[in-house]
Amino acid sequence: MTESRWYSTSPPAKLNLFLELLARRDDGFHELDTVMIAIDWRDELRVRRTSKPGVQLSVDWSAGRESIAKELQVTNDHELLLVPTDDKNLVVRALNRLTQTLNLDGGWEVQLNKNIPSGAGMGGASSDAASALRLGWEAAYETSSATFSPLKHEMLPLLAAEIGSDVPFFLGELESERDVECAQATGRGEKLSFFTLANPLHAVVIYPAASVSTAQVYSHCQVPDSPQSSNDLVRALQGIRAESEFSLHNALQAPARGLSSRIDPALECLSKAGLTHCRMTGSGSACFALADSSQQAAIAAETLRLTFPGGALIRPVVSCVVPSEIHIA
């Protein structure tokens, strides 16, 4: 097998602007109604095919482990900074499944530089996995005589849904290949209706140096008798109705607040910084609030770095498109 060139991309994080529980499923998951946007808080991922079987994954922090540890006010070996390199990592699972599905020889060499924190509800691991599938597919097509490229639009979403509920979102709208920033999702989160935002969304995100177990959050939540719908929010984001009329919602916020004492201070500080629509994303622990402009977001983020009690990663962000661009070298 001929080794491929390096394929690289910058997997983005996501924010849940809306998340409602509709029902508890027989498989243990919940039926959801959620609205996700991609944001420009990104990891960096490089993949190439090798003759050696398996996935050789190396992981580091882009800003350096010491720098991130200082921001979080933790030690360099703290669990918040530890990223698995075995099959607990969704990148490894994604490439192993791709190898099996396409019946490929050899394996993969992968370099992952992290910026998106784990246990944040920002979808970092899912975004990395989706990017690994895309990069792996392109690398496999380059080095294989098989004519499987036309099957990409059918197979990649199926593989993504196997790996995790959020993974399909980060593939984007493969069939049309148009640029999209946002999706309304149902099912476990894998049934997607993509759309384009009428205007970019600016926000400030706080990751308050605490991961929250998704399983624990869901185990403490209850399905409401009358679930809210995200339809009005979707219409507002598309410019069909006034933005001033929309409201954000996260049914997981209350149970997560009961599991982590770090969430309430994050929400309170975001509100005091003059931002609006303060919410937790996903199952936490990251929280965000919307800003009117990139300038307001940058100023608020700087203020929060000086005033937030305890360690945290605080970033101004803006909505971005999925999937991210692939580069070959």
C-alpha positions in Angstrom: 0.0 0.0 0.0 1.3 3.5 -0.9 1.3 5.9 2.1 -0.9 8.9 1.5 -0.1 12.5 1.9 -1.2 14.3 5.1 -4.9 15.4 5.1 -5.7 18.1 7.7 -8.6 20.2 8.9 -9.8 22.3 11.8 -12.7 20.6 13.6 -15.0 23.3 15.1 -16.9 23.1 18.4 -20.7 23.6 18.7 -23.2 25.4 20.9 -26.7 24.1 21.6 -29.0 27.2 21.3 -32.0 25.0 22.2 -32.3 21.5 23.7 -35.6 19.9 24.7 -36.4 16.4 25.8 -39.3 14.9 24.0 -39.4 11.3 25.3 -37.3 8.5 26.8 -36.4 5.8 24.2 -36.4 2.1 24.7 -32.6 2.0 23.9 -31.9 4.3 26.9 -31.4 7.5 24.9 -33.8 10.4 24.7 -35.7 11.8 21.8 -34.5 15.4 21.4 -35.4 18.6 19.8 -32.2 20.7 19.5 -30.6 23.5 17.5 -26.9 23.5 17.1 -24.5 26.1 15.6 -20.9 25.5 14.8 -18.4 28.0 16.3 -14.8 28.9 15.5 -13.3 27.4 18.7 -11.3 24.7 16.8 -9.1 21.7 17.2 -6.4 20.8 14.6 -6.4 17.3 13.0 -4.0 15.6 10.6 -4.4 12.1 9.1 -2.6 9.9 6.7 -2.6 6.3 5.7 0.3 4.0 6.6 1.2 0.4 6.0 1.2 -0.3 9.7 -2.2 -1.6 10.9 -4.2 0.2 13.5 -4.4 3.9 14.5 -1.3 5.6 15.9 -2.8 8.7 17.5 -0.7 11.4 19.2 -2.4 14.2 21.1 -1.2 17.6 22.4 -2.6 20.9 23.4 -2.1 23.6 20.7 -1.4 26.3 23.2 0.8 24.0 25.3 -0.2 21.9 28.3 1.3 24.4 30.8 -0.6 27.4 29.3 -4.0 25.6 29.4 -3.3 24.3 32.9 -2.5 27.9 34.0 -5.8 29.1 32.6 -7.8 26.3 34.3 -5.7 26.7 37.5 -5.0 23.0 37.6 -1.8 20.9 37.5 -0.2 19.8 34.2 -1.3 16.2 34.8 -4.9 17.0 35.8 -7.7 14.8 34.4 -9.2 17.8 32.5 -6.0 17.8 30.3 -5.9 14.1 29.7 -7.0 13.0 26.3 -7.1 9.2 25.5 -5.2 7.9 22.6 -6.7 4.4 22.5 -10.2 3.3 21.4 -11.8 5.5 24.1 -11.0 8.3 21.7 -13.7 8.8 19.0 -11.1 9.5 16.4 -9.6 6.0 16.8 -13.1 4.5 16.7 -14.0 6.4 13.6 -10.9 5.4 11.6 -11.2 1.8 12.8 -14.8 1.7 11.6 -13.8 3.3 8.3 -11.1 0.6 7.8 -13.6 -2.2 8.5 -16.3 -0.7 6.2 -14.0 -0.1 3.3 -12.0 -3.3 3.9 -8.7 -1.3 3.8 -5.2 -2.6 4.3 -2.8 -0.8 6.6 -3.7 1.8 9.2 -3.5 5.4 10.1 -1.1 8.0 11.6 -3.0 10.8 13.3 -1.9 14.0 15.0 -4.5 15.8 17.1 -3.9 19.2 18.6 -6.6 20.1 21.2 -8.2 23.5 21.9 -11.7 22.4 22.6 -12.1 21.1 26.2 -13.6 17.7 27.1 -16.7 17.2 29.2 -17.9 20.7 28.1 -21.0 20.0 26.0 -19.2 21.6 23.0 -18.9 18.5 20.9 -15.1 18.5 20.6 -14.7 14.7 20.5 -17.6 14.4 18.1 -16.2 17.0 15.8 -12.8 15.4 15.8 -14.4 12.0 14.9 -16.4 13.5 12.0 -13.3 15.2 10.7 -11.4 11.9 11.0 -14.0 10.2 8.9 -13.8 12.9 6.2 -10.0 13.0 6.1 -9.8 9.2 6.2 -12.2 8.8 3.3 -10.2 11.2 1.2 -6.9 9.6 2.1 -8.3 6.1 1.4 -9.6 7.2 -2.0 -6.2 8.6 -3.0 -4.4 5.3 -2.1 -7.0 2.8 -3.2 -8.1 1.4 -6.5 -11.6 0.9 -5.2 -14.3 3.2 -6.6 -16.1 3.9 -3.3 -16.1 7.7 -3.6 -19.7 8.0 -4.9 -20.9 6.2 -1.7 -19.6 8.9 0.6 -22.9 10.7 1.0 -24.6 7.5 2.0 -22.0 5.8 4.2 -20.3 8.6 6.2 -23.5 9.8 7.9 -24.3 6.1 8.9 -20.8 5.6 10.3 -21.0 9.0 12.1 -24.3 8.1 13.8 -22.8 4.8 15.0 -19.9 6.7 16.7 -21.9 9.3 18.5 -25.1 11.4 18.4 -23.4 14.7 17.7 -21.0 13.4 15.0 -23.3 13.6 12.0 -23.8 17.4 12.6 -20.1 18.1 12.0 -20.2 16.4 8.6 -22.4 19.2 7.3 -24.9 18.7 4.5 -22.9 16.3 2.3 -25.4 15.9 -0.5 -25.7 19.5 -1.4 -22.2 20.5 -0.2 -23.5 24.0 0.6 -22.1 26.0 3.5 -24.2 25.7 6.6 -23.7 26.9 10.2 -26.7 25.6 11.9 -29.0 22.6 12.2 -32.3 21.6 13.8 -31.9 18.0 15.1 -34.2 15.3 16.3 -33.9 11.6 17.2 -30.8 11.2 19.4 -29.5 14.3 17.5 -28.6 12.5 14.3 -31.7 13.5 12.2 -30.6 16.8 10.9 -32.2 19.7 9.0 -29.4 22.1 8.1 -30.0 25.8 7.4 -28.0 29.0 7.0 -28.1 31.8 9.5 -29.5 35.1 8.4 -26.7 36.9 10.4 -23.6 35.6 12.2 -23.9 34.9 15.9 -21.3 36.2 18.3 -20.9 34.8 21.7 -18.6 34.4 24.7 -18.0 30.9 26.0 -16.8 29.9 29.5 -15.5 26.5 30.3 -15.3 26.6 34.1 -12.6 24.0 34.8 -15.1 21.2 35.5 -16.3 18.3 33.3 -19.8 16.9 33.7 -20.8 13.4 32.9 -23.4 13.3 30.1 -24.8 10.0 31.4 -25.2 11.5 34.9 -26.9 14.6 33.6 -29.4 12.6 31.6 -30.0 10.2 34.5 -31.2 13.2 36.6 -33.4 14.8 34.0 -37.2 14.5 33.4 -39.2 14.7 30.2 -41.6 17.6 30.5 -45.4 17.0 30.1 -45.5 19.7 27.5 -42.1 20.0 25.7 -41.1 23.3 24.1 -40.5 23.5 20.3 -37.5 25.0 18.6 -39.4 26.0 15.5 -39.8 29.7 16.4 -36.1 29.9 17.2 -35.2 28.3 13.8 -37.4 30.9 12.0 -35.8 33.7 13.9 -32.3 32.5 13.0 -33.2 32.3 9.4 -34.5 35.8 9.5 -38.1 34.8 9.0 -39.2 36.4 12.2 -37.6 39.1 14.4 -34.5 37.9 16.4 -35.8 39.9 19.4 -38.6 37.4 19.7 -36.5 34.3 20.1 -35.5 32.6 23.3 -32.9 30.0 24.1 -33.6 26.8 26.1 -31.7 23.9 27.6 -33.6 21.2 29.5 -30.4 19.7 30.8 -29.2 22.9 32.5 -31.1 22.4 35.7 -29.9 18.8 36.4 -26.3 19.8 35.4 -26.4 22.7 37.8 -27.2 20.2 40.6 -24.2 18.1 39.7 -21.6 20.9 39.3 -21.1 24.0 41.5 -19.2 25.7 38.7 -22.1 26.2 36.3 -24.0 28.9 38.3 -21.0 31.2 38.6 -20.4 31.0 34.9 -24.0 31.9 34.1 -24.0 34.7 36.6 -20.7 36.2 35.4 -21.9 36.1 31.7 -25.0 38.0 32.7 -23.1 40.6 34.7 -20.8 41.2 31.7 -23.8 42.7 29.8 -24.4 39.7 27.5 -27.8 38.2 26.7 -29.4 34.8 26.4 -27.0 33.1 29.0 -27.3 29.3 28.7 -25.3 26.1 29.2 -24.5 24.2 26.1 -25.3 20.5 25.7 -24.9 18.6 29.0 -22.4 21.1 30.2 -20.3 22.3 31.8 -19.5 25.1 29.3 -21.8 28.1 29.3 -22.3 30.9 26.8 -24.0 34.2 26.2 -24.7 36.1 23.0 -23.1 39.4 22.0 -24.1 42.1 19.5 -20.7 42.1 17.8 -17.3 40.6 17.7 -16.0 43.7 19.5 -18.5 43.4 22.4 -17.6 39.7 22.7 -13.9 40.3 22.8 -14.3 43.1 25.4 -16.6 40.9 27.6 -14.2 37.9 27.3 -11.3 40.1 28.6 -13.4 41.4 31.4 -14.5 37.9 32.4 -10.9 36.6 32.5 -10.2 39.2 35.2 -13.4 38.7 37.2 -14.4 35.1 36.9 -13.8 33.2 40.2 -11.5 30.3 39.6 -9.9 28.8 36.6 -11.7 28.8 33.2 -11.2 28.8 29.5 -12.9 32.0 28.2 -13.2 32.7 24.5 -15.1 35.0 22.2 -16.5 33.0 19.3 -18.5 33.5 16.2 -20.6 31.0 14.2 -18.9 29.2 11.4 -19.7 26.7 8.6 -19.5 22.9 8.7 -17.7 21.0 7.5 -14.4 22.7 7.8 -12.1 22.9 4.8 -9.7 20.0 4.0 -6.0 20.7 3.2 -3.6 18.3 1.6 0.2 18.3 1.9 
